[in-house]
Amino acid sequence: MRIALHQSGVPGPETLDDAARRAAARGARLLLTPELSLTGYALADPAEAAQPADGPGPAAVAAIARRHGVAVVHGYPERGEDGAVHNSVQLIGPEGDLRANYRKTHLYGPYERAHYTAGSNLCVQTELDGLTLGLLVCYDVEFPEAVRAHALAGTDVLLVPTALMRPYDTVATTLVRARAVESQLYVAYANRVGREGEFDFAGLTCLAAPDGTVPARADGSSSALLLADADPAALRASRERNPYLADRRPELYPAWSRTDRTP
């Protein structure tokens, strides 16, 4: 499956439409965009921009996906039925149908904690072209337990819209690659780039493969549309060579999710 990864500092439907058009023209089946790509990250009050999962913003993205025949992953501030505001991401299919809606479970820093409510459903998945796709958002991928949970649930390609800031470049250059190897899945990581309000985004969008390679990588200073393939045959071969999931011994570390730090 050919994935287009969009690195951009310009949010909004017009940007998404242009990226989807270019991605489809280059044979992509799915376009991955950064965290909060519909509205921008540095919102004065995300609650004012929040809308339901079937609101006008998501509807506009659905029209974009349908027009270009490409699945689109986009981020937006979601207002839940209970009124809570979530940092959410949707995967909309190439026919414009909503395939998945995920609410970020690990909120980063005082800004996000002040404005958003964390989600409680970690493993949100859907299918496309015979591959199981999973969704996380930015800081979520920095927790090995979150990625391993997806691997154990059968995720083949983990799609991660992100808003990684400087000076944390090592997350994109090292940690994402490690997550792909240790849990034997593809990790597609699409970041914002440039300054937005008080935030300086690091770029470095990438696709990390389970064999330790990085088939596509953007720089840290400019917009980009990368294309790379998630190959089911390569995934199977890597899992055979690196049977980490099969060789685990969970009986030796049952307290992996403990909240205290005692040994």
C-alpha distance (Angstrom), angle and dihedral (degrees) to the residues before:
residue distance angle dihedral
M1 . . .
R2 3.78 . .
I3 3.80 113.0 .
A4 3.80 125.6 -163.8
L5 3.81 114.4 -152.7
H6 3.79 114.6 -160.2
Q7 3.80 119.0 -153.8
S8 3.79 110.5 -169.6
G9 3.76 144.4 142.0
V10 3.79 94.8 -154.3
P11 3.82 115.1 86.7
G12 3.78 129.6 -164.3
P13 3.81 143.4 78.3
E14 3.82 94.7 -74.7
T15 3.81 91.1 57.5
L16 3.80 91.2 46.2
D17 3.79 91.5 48.8
D18 3.80 92.6 51.9
A19 3.81 91.9 47.0
A20 3.81 91.8 48.5
R21 3.79 91.4 49.5
R22 3.81 92.3 51.2
A23 3.80 92.9 43.0
A24 3.80 92.9 51.8
A25 3.81 91.5 47.1
R26 3.81 88.4 56.9
G27 3.78 94.4 50.1
A28 3.79 101.0 -99.7
R29 3.79 119.2 156.2
L30 3.80 94.3 -165.7
L31 3.80 135.1 29.7
L32 3.81 117.8 -153.4
T33 3.81 116.0 -162.3
P34 3.83 132.1 -174.7
E35 3.79 129.1 -84.9
L36 3.81 112.6 -69.7
S37 3.80 89.8 2.8
L38 3.79 92.4 158.5
T39 3.81 95.8 59.8
G40 3.80 110.2 9.9
Y41 3.79 127.5 -104.4
A42 3.82 104.9 -105.9
L43 3.79 98.1 66.7
A44 3.80 117.6 163.3
D45 3.79 89.4 -141.0
P46 3.81 116.8 6.1
A47 3.81 89.2 -169.2
E48 3.81 89.7 68.5
A49 3.81 91.2 54.4
A50 3.80 95.5 40.7
Q51 3.78 119.0 115.3
P52 3.79 136.7 169.9
A53 3.78 122.2 -87.7
D54 3.80 89.4 -99.5
G55 3.80 95.0 42.7
P56 3.81 127.4 126.8
G57 3.81 95.0 -86.5
P58 3.81 95.5 54.6
A59 3.80 88.6 41.8
A60 3.81 89.4 56.3
V61 3.81 90.4 51.4
A62 3.81 90.2 48.5
A63 3.80 88.6 55.2
I64 3.81 89.8 50.1
A65 3.81 92.2 51.3
R66 3.80 91.7 47.7
R67 3.81 93.4 46.3
H68 3.80 93.8 53.2
G69 3.81 98.9 31.4
V70 3.80 94.0 -126.1
A71 3.80 130.9 119.5
V72 3.81 112.5 -114.8
V73 3.80 129.7 -155.5
H74 3.80 110.9 -161.2
G75 3.79 136.1 167.3
Y76 3.80 127.3 -133.5
P77 3.82 141.5 157.2
E78 3.80 104.6 -95.9
R79 3.77 125.8 -156.2
G80 3.78 108.9 -149.7
E81 3.77 125.9 -145.6
D82 3.81 88.9 -98.3
G83 3.82 91.8 54.2
A84 3.81 95.5 -106.0
V85 3.81 116.8 138.5
H86 3.81 117.4 -130.9
N87 3.79 133.9 -171.6
S88 3.79 94.8 -124.7
V89 3.77 142.4 176.4
Q90 3.78 130.6 -158.1
L91 3.77 132.9 -158.8
I92 3.78 109.1 -150.0
G93 3.79 117.1 -168.7
P94 3.80 125.6 -125.5
E95 3.81 89.8 -99.2
G96 3.80 91.1 55.7
D97 3.80 94.7 -102.5
L98 3.80 121.2 140.4
R99 3.82 106.4 -114.4
A100 3.81 101.1 172.1
N101 3.81 142.1 -2.2
Y102 3.81 119.1 -162.8
R103 3.80 129.4 -174.2
K104 3.81 116.5 -149.0
T105 3.80 108.3 -105.6
H106 3.83 101.1 -167.6
L107 3.80 111.1 52.7
Y108 3.79 116.5 -156.8
G109 3.80 125.5 -137.6
P110 3.80 133.6 -26.7
Y111 3.82 95.1 -61.0
E112 3.80 95.4 59.0
R113 3.79 94.0 39.3
A114 3.80 90.6 52.4
H115 3.80 94.5 51.6
Y116 3.80 109.2 28.0
T117 3.79 140.3 53.9
A118 3.80 115.5 -136.0
G119 3.78 118.3 -116.9
S120 3.79 121.4 -121.5
N121 3.82 103.3 -152.6
L122 3.80 109.0 84.0
C123 3.80 105.2 177.6
V124 3.78 108.9 55.3
Q125 3.81 109.8 164.0
T126 3.78 142.4 170.5
E127 3.81 138.1 173.9
L128 3.79 131.4 -110.7
D129 3.80 127.9 168.2
G130 3.80 92.0 -13.3
L131 3.81 95.1 -53.1
T132 3.78 126.8 111.9
L133 3.80 109.3 -127.4
G134 3.80 123.8 -159.9
L135 3.79 130.8 -167.8
L136 3.80 132.0 -138.6
V137 3.81 130.2 156.1
C138 3.82 125.2 -131.4
Y139 3.83 108.9 -76.6
D140 3.82 90.4 33.8
V141 3.81 91.3 73.6
E142 3.80 91.3 57.6
F143 3.80 89.1 71.5
P144 3.82 110.1 79.5
E145 3.79 90.4 -156.4
A146 3.80 91.2 61.8
V147 3.79 93.6 53.2
R148 3.80 93.2 42.3
A149 3.80 89.7 51.8
H150 3.79 88.2 56.4
A151 3.79 91.9 47.9
L152 3.80 91.3 51.5
A153 3.81 89.5 48.5
G154 3.81 90.1 55.6
T155 3.80 103.2 -101.5
D156 3.81 112.2 163.7
V157 3.81 99.4 -179.7
L158 3.79 121.1 28.7
L159 3.80 111.7 -155.5
V160 3.80 113.6 -154.8
P161 3.81 120.9 -177.1
T162 3.79 105.2 -166.2
A163 3.78 146.6 -178.7
L164 3.80 99.5 -159.1
M165 3.79 112.4 178.7
R166 3.75 132.7 -154.6
P167 3.01 133.8 -69.8
Y168 3.82 89.7 35.0
D169 3.82 96.8 77.4
T170 3.80 91.0 132.4
V171 3.80 89.5 73.7
A172 3.80 89.5 66.0
T173 3.80 97.0 36.5
T174 3.81 100.5 42.4
L175 3.79 116.2 4.5
V176 3.82 98.1 52.3
R177 3.79 90.7 51.4
A178 3.81 90.8 49.2
R179 3.80 91.3 51.0
A180 3.80 90.8 54.2
V181 3.80 92.5 51.3
E182 3.80 100.1 41.5
S183 3.82 93.7 48.7
Q184 3.82 97.2 32.5
L185 3.77 101.4 -127.1
Y186 3.78 138.6 106.0
V187 3.79 116.3 -92.9
A188 3.81 115.9 -157.3
Y189 3.81 109.8 -166.6
A190 3.83 119.6 -173.9
N191 3.80 116.0 -174.2
R192 3.77 138.2 -171.9
V193 3.81 117.7 -116.5
G194 3.81 133.5 -152.0
R195 3.79 131.3 18.1
E196 3.78 125.6 -41.3
G197 3.78 116.3 174.4
E198 3.81 108.3 -50.0
F199 3.81 92.9 -17.3
D200 3.82 127.3 95.1
F201 3.79 109.6 -162.6
A202 3.79 120.3 -148.4
G203 3.80 104.1 -145.5
L204 3.83 109.3 -160.0
T205 3.80 92.9 138.2
C206 3.80 110.7 -176.2
L207 3.77 150.6 165.7
A208 3.81 111.6 -131.4
A209 3.80 118.2 -162.2
P210 3.82 127.5 -148.1
D211 3.82 91.7 -115.0
G212 3.81 91.4 63.1
T213 3.78 97.6 -101.3
V214 3.80 125.3 123.0
P215 3.82 106.8 -143.3
A216 3.81 93.1 -174.3
R217 3.80 134.1 24.3
A218 3.81 132.4 168.7
D219 3.78 125.7 -153.4
G220 3.78 124.8 -109.3
S221 3.77 99.9 -110.6
S222 3.80 114.0 49.5
S223 3.78 144.9 45.3
A224 3.78 115.7 -94.3
L225 3.78 143.7 172.7
L226 3.79 109.6 -147.4
L227 3.79 125.4 -169.9
A228 3.78 124.6 -158.2
D229 3.79 137.6 153.1
A230 3.79 129.8 -115.2
D231 3.80 99.9 -151.3
P232 3.83 116.7 -158.8
A233 3.82 92.0 -158.7
A234 3.80 92.0 52.0
L235 3.80 89.4 47.3
R236 3.81 92.1 53.2
A237 3.80 91.8 47.1
S238 3.79 92.6 49.7
R239 3.79 91.9 49.3
E240 3.80 90.1 52.0
R241 3.80 91.3 51.4
N242 3.80 94.2 42.9
P243 3.84 108.0 36.5
Y244 3.80 95.7 176.5
L245 3.78 94.3 142.6
A246 3.80 94.1 49.4
D247 3.81 93.4 44.1
R248 3.79 96.6 50.6
R249 3.80 117.7 121.1
P250 3.80 102.6 -154.4
E251 3.79 91.7 171.8
L252 3.82 87.5 71.9
Y253 3.81 94.9 55.5
P254 3.80 107.8 32.7
A255 3.80 92.4 145.3
W256 3.81 95.0 62.0
S257 3.80 91.0 121.3
R258 3.79 97.5 46.7
T259 3.79 115.2 132.5
D260 3.81 96.3 -146.1
R261 3.80 124.2 75.5
T262 3.79 100.7 -134.2
P263 3.81 113.4 129.8
